[in-house]
Amino acid sequence: MASRARGRHGEVSLEPKSIIIVGASSNRARYANRAVRAYRDLGWTVYPVHPREQEVEGLRCYATVADVPGTVSTMSLYLPPEAGLDVLAAAAAKGVREVFVNPGAGSPALVEKIRSLGMVAIEACSILAVGADPQSYAE
């Protein structure tokens, strides 16, 4: 049976697929790093994105969302709302349908922009949404 998450704009299927983690970090204490590990452990194809990282948890890190290869279904934001606004057009171009807006990453303008681009905003912790415990990935 598929995992499900309920966001402000409806329920979303969380079948194993691909995810872009924006704001990924090699610092294992950061939630963006925990998300990379949680999704990888659950069998997802994970694309870390950070302009100053080369690799995160053994995965190639991409400088921008536009640099990620192919079509990707889901994105998780771990950056300030103003910076999140800057990546949304590239996400829509990649085929992203669902955007996790993690605690601290959201604003009304960000959520509205996600919706205006035809994507679903899920205002929730992306780690908890797939049934993983962020604390189990603490250092």
Buried (B, 14 or more C-beta within 10 A) or exposed (E): EEEEBEBEBEEBEBEEBBBBBBBBBBEBEBBBBBBBBBBBEBEBBBBBBBEEBEEBBEBEBBEEBEEBEEEBBBBBBBBBBEBBBEBBEBBBEBEBBBBBBBEEBBBEEBBEBBBEBEBBBBBBBBBEBBEBEBEEBEE
